[in-house]
Amino acid sequence: MKTVVVLAVAIVANTLGNLCLSMGMKQFGVAEPGVAWVIQTGFHVVSNPWLILGVLFLLVFLAAYLTALSWADLSFVLPATAPAYLLNAALSKFFLHESISPTRWAGTILIVTGTWLVARTYSNSSSSRACAQEPELVSAGATTRGTPGADLAPRSGD
Amino acid sequence: MLFTLLGIVILAGAAGDISVTRGMKAVGEITSFRPAALLDVAGRVVQNRFIWLGIFCKTISFFGFLAMLSRADLSWVVPAGASSYVVDTLAAKHLLHEKITGTRWAGALCVGLGVALISL
């Protein structure tokens, strides 16, 4: 039961975090990435309410994800959080009014399936190999559904 | 531009993972959670150059993600990030010479096809 609660918190926090970051970044328009853009965006990250909220949600996600990994296998946690892609698509549709074509839904479902298949292969690894891979995968999991670098960047951010 | 940013996000993210992992292996296993012991670990962490390199790579990856969000749909950006599974699998095969199982190839292929579909 506690696993279900923690994983649900991870999925919801991750999706809401990305949603908030998207809301925030959409306010600033498109600019060519460069040194000036990074400085300006760095300022936005610490001053824009949507971006601050997004980073806080991603912190909650990271804490819940790591908590789940402290007792459950990565080969269980990774596929269990894969449906976050579907929630992400649904929230993008309802809150950001993105039009999601049937092709995009199909692609998203394929990615969930692919993530699930890739995750299955970790249960076949020997325990030492699984341990060696785990730190990388923690971030990889966070990266794919979450925000790359958010575990270190402004939480320092995946 | 969008795919260049995606490449930066994935490669910088992977480089960050590898650096932080290497740094933390050098710092050593955390066995005690007493405040004094944790403070000692924190001291070793901030002195490790691989940790800082990892944080630098992760920061690049995070800003790349923000740049993608400013110019593309969230319903594209997040699933597109899953192409890291394809990159990881290819890197494991060609750089680390790991044996890749059929299931893993099937998973990477699904993710690759999925990313192609959401990009249509």
Interface residues (C-beta under 8 A of the other chain):
Chain A: N18 L19 L21 S22 M25 K26 F28 G29 V30 A31 P33 W37 V38 T41 G42 V45 Y85 N88 A89 L91 S92 K93 L96 E98 I100 S101 T103 R104 A106 G107 T108 I109 L110 I111 T113 G114 T115 W116 L117 V118 A119 R120 T121 N124 P135 E136 S139 A140 T143 T144 R145 T147 P148 G149 A150 D151 L152 A153 P154 S156 G157 D158
Chain B: L5 V9 I10 A12 G13 A14 G16 D17 I18 V20 T21 M24 G54 I55 C57 K58 T59 I60 S61 F62 F63 G64 F65 L66 A67 L69 S70 R71 D73 L74 S75 W76 V77 V78 P79 G81 A82 S84 Y85 D88 T89 T101 T103 R104 A106 G107 A108 L109 C110 V111 G112 L113 G114 V115 A116 L117 I118 S119 L120
